[in-house]
Amino acid sequence: LPYRVRWQDLKDLFRRAGTVLRADVSLGPDNRSRGYGTVLLATAEDAGRAIDMLNGYSWQTRVLEVRPDRLGTVGDFDAAATSYVPPGSAYPVVYDEFAYGAGDAGAGMRNLFVGNLPFHIQWQDLKDLFRAAGAVARADVALGPDGRSRGFGTVVYASEEGAERGRRMFDGYEFNGRPLKVHYDK
């Protein structure tokens, strides 16, 4: 974000895409902008529209990077537990790496092909989504020569069990309005 931008400016910009419930600009200890912020939109459709409209948008000489917020650890759970809140759900899916045996990564890794991805999705988003099913060793989104997403990618799970859970959970799963096509990679 441009360093002069305040939460009100951010909210005004994102209103173009839909109903903004909250906008924040991260400030440092000196009360100066850190150059990034978060915007909470009323619906998943509004959020998808905001990403499509404003990712790559040039605003006051800065090019914006707009993506879904990354989810970290949930304070009420063990430090090894991460959570993911599926779109349209108010409840997180909690995955604990120790409970699912992520410690033996490498032995039985399996790749999943993921098709029909929304074009704004990056590898981090794909990894965050599929982490709900098990320990993800790697996620990639295929890019064309122009650097844009080709709408498909791969997810490498640390175990065959995680890959099977991921295939079952996400084949047909609607992600930003698009039903994913998930199968074992050849």
Wavefront OBJ file of the C-alpha trace (Angstrom):
o trace
v 0.000 0.000 0.000
v 1.092 3.575 -0.464
v 2.439 4.754 2.897
v 0.089 7.767 3.039
v -3.032 5.566 2.867
v -5.205 5.289 5.980
v -7.964 2.806 6.750
v -10.644 5.186 5.435
v -8.909 5.376 2.026
v -8.590 1.593 1.884
v -12.261 1.162 2.747
v -13.287 3.659 0.060
v -11.204 1.866 -2.588
v -12.595 -1.591 -1.757
v -16.211 -0.350 -1.759
v -15.965 -0.585 -5.559
v -16.031 -4.379 -5.160
v -18.758 -4.731 -2.522
v -19.757 -4.130 1.072
v -16.743 -3.432 3.289
v -17.259 -4.397 6.930
v -13.823 -3.319 8.125
v -10.541 -2.002 6.750
v -7.247 -1.749 8.625
v -3.811 -0.455 7.696
v -0.993 -1.989 9.721
v 0.944 0.627 11.681
v 4.399 0.334 13.214
v 5.384 1.426 16.735
v 6.030 4.923 15.360
v 2.386 5.056 14.127
v 3.535 5.028 10.479
v 2.073 2.676 7.883
v 3.905 -0.594 7.258
v 2.598 -0.646 3.682
v -0.021 -3.366 4.037
v -3.481 -3.881 5.481
v -6.564 -6.060 5.615
v -10.102 -5.595 4.360
v -13.079 -7.632 5.559
v -15.819 -7.863 2.953
v -19.399 -8.966 3.590
v -19.445 -11.990 1.258
v -17.058 -14.383 -0.459
v -18.338 -13.041 -3.789
v -17.383 -9.486 -2.777
v -13.934 -10.723 -1.727
v -13.414 -12.578 -5.026
v -14.535 -9.508 -6.950
v -12.116 -7.329 -4.953
v -9.237 -9.668 -5.761
v -10.129 -9.734 -9.454
v -10.576 -5.945 -9.626
v -7.723 -4.731 -7.430
v -4.884 -7.261 -7.592
v -2.258 -5.587 -9.779
v -4.101 -2.242 -9.582
v -1.805 0.798 -9.619
v -2.752 3.108 -6.756
v -0.762 6.279 -5.987
v 2.334 4.893 -7.784
v 2.142 1.513 -5.958
v 0.940 -1.749 -7.516
v -1.379 -3.564 -5.104
v -1.157 -7.256 -4.252
v -4.618 -8.366 -3.168
v -5.215 -11.939 -2.006
v -7.169 -13.822 0.646
v -5.609 -13.370 4.068
v -3.339 -16.194 5.161
v -4.479 -18.064 8.248
v -1.978 -18.823 10.969
v -2.165 -20.706 14.208
v -5.168 -20.464 16.459
v -4.258 -19.376 19.978
v -6.650 -21.800 21.715
v -4.989 -24.860 20.172
v -1.614 -26.491 20.435
v 1.203 -24.644 18.633
v 1.362 -27.407 15.998
v -2.320 -27.038 15.098
v -3.303 -24.843 12.189
v -6.827 -23.964 11.180
v -8.651 -23.255 7.985
v -12.150 -21.808 7.756
v -13.786 -23.089 4.571
v -15.721 -20.440 2.594
v -19.334 -20.300 3.728
v -18.518 -21.865 7.105
v -18.141 -20.222 10.485
v -16.153 -23.139 11.926
v -12.469 -23.866 11.382
v -11.177 -27.226 10.277
v -8.276 -28.002 12.594
v -5.367 -30.107 11.436
v -2.721 -31.208 13.928
v 0.502 -32.320 12.207
v 1.475 -34.671 15.036
v -1.892 -36.433 15.135
v -1.706 -37.211 11.407
v 1.934 -38.310 11.410
v 3.504 -35.558 9.336
v 6.831 -36.367 10.903
v 7.688 -39.047 8.311
v 7.484 -36.704 5.307
v 9.296 -38.038 2.288
v 8.499 -41.721 2.598
v 5.040 -41.883 1.025
v 4.568 -38.521 -0.700
v 1.694 -38.304 -3.198
v 0.874 -35.600 -5.744
v -2.604 -34.298 -6.480
v -3.589 -32.427 -9.612
v -5.965 -29.516 -8.909
v -7.919 -28.121 -11.842
v -10.413 -25.286 -12.349
v -8.587 -22.962 -9.942
v -9.629 -19.313 -9.796
v -6.995 -17.349 -11.726
v -6.014 -15.085 -8.811
v -4.949 -18.040 -6.633
v -1.229 -18.320 -5.828
v 0.713 -21.321 -4.546
v 0.465 -20.064 -0.937
v -3.347 -19.961 -1.179
v -3.441 -23.481 -2.618
v -1.189 -24.789 0.155
v -3.248 -23.049 2.843
v -6.477 -24.561 1.483
v -5.200 -28.141 1.153
v -3.425 -28.066 4.527
v -6.855 -28.729 6.080
v -6.538 -32.369 4.919
v -2.959 -33.101 5.969
v 0.668 -32.035 5.901
v 1.412 -30.358 2.563
v 5.040 -30.591 1.472
v 4.624 -28.342 -1.571
v 2.007 -26.610 -3.688
v 2.432 -25.095 -7.140
v 0.184 -23.138 -9.496
v 1.053 -23.459 -13.194
v 1.964 -20.134 -14.783
v 1.945 -19.216 -18.451
v 4.795 -17.375 -20.238
v 3.138 -14.077 -19.244
v 3.378 -15.008 -15.535
v -0.373 -15.475 -15.152
v -2.057 -18.528 -13.679
v -3.150 -21.224 -16.125
v -5.951 -22.284 -13.721
v -4.429 -25.520 -12.444
v -1.761 -26.696 -10.046
v -0.384 -29.526 -7.949
v -0.294 -30.296 -4.241
v 2.289 -32.677 -2.779
v 1.275 -34.305 0.488
v 3.745 -35.709 2.998
v 1.734 -38.949 3.200
v -0.584 -41.034 1.063
v -3.267 -40.723 3.766
v -3.157 -36.922 3.544
v -3.364 -37.045 -0.255
v -6.386 -39.341 -0.141
v -8.072 -37.093 2.443
v -7.288 -34.052 0.260
v -8.694 -35.739 -2.845
v -11.914 -36.689 -1.037
v -12.320 -33.304 0.691
v -11.630 -31.047 -2.282
v -12.774 -32.870 -5.443
v -15.911 -30.914 -6.371
v -15.316 -28.400 -3.556
v -16.481 -24.920 -4.548
v -13.590 -22.460 -4.146
v -14.348 -18.818 -4.954
v -17.303 -19.917 -7.055
v -15.429 -22.616 -8.997
v -15.816 -26.375 -8.373
v -12.316 -27.852 -8.078
v -11.322 -30.963 -10.012
v -8.894 -32.970 -7.894
v -7.293 -36.311 -8.786
v -3.983 -38.079 -8.361
v -1.294 -36.548 -10.546
v 0.061 -38.866 -13.240
l 1 2 3 4 5 6 7 8 9 10 11 12 13 14 15 16 17 18 19 20 21 22 23 24 25 26 27 28 29 30 31 32 33 34 35 36 37 38 39 40 41 42 43 44 45 46 47 48 49 50 51 52 53 54 55 56 57 58 59 60 61 62 63 64 65 66 67 68 69 70 71 72 73 74 75 76 77 78 79 80 81 82 83 84 85 86 87 88 89 90 91 92 93 94 95 96 97 98 99 100 101 102 103 104 105 106 107 108 109 110 111 112 113 114 115 116 117 118 119 120 121 122 123 124 125 126 127 128 129 130 131 132 133 134 135 136 137 138 139 140 141 142 143 144 145 146 147 148 149 150 151 152 153 154 155 156 157 158 159 160 161 162 163 164 165 166 167 168 169 170 171 172 173 174 175 176 177 178 179 180 181 182 183 184 185 186
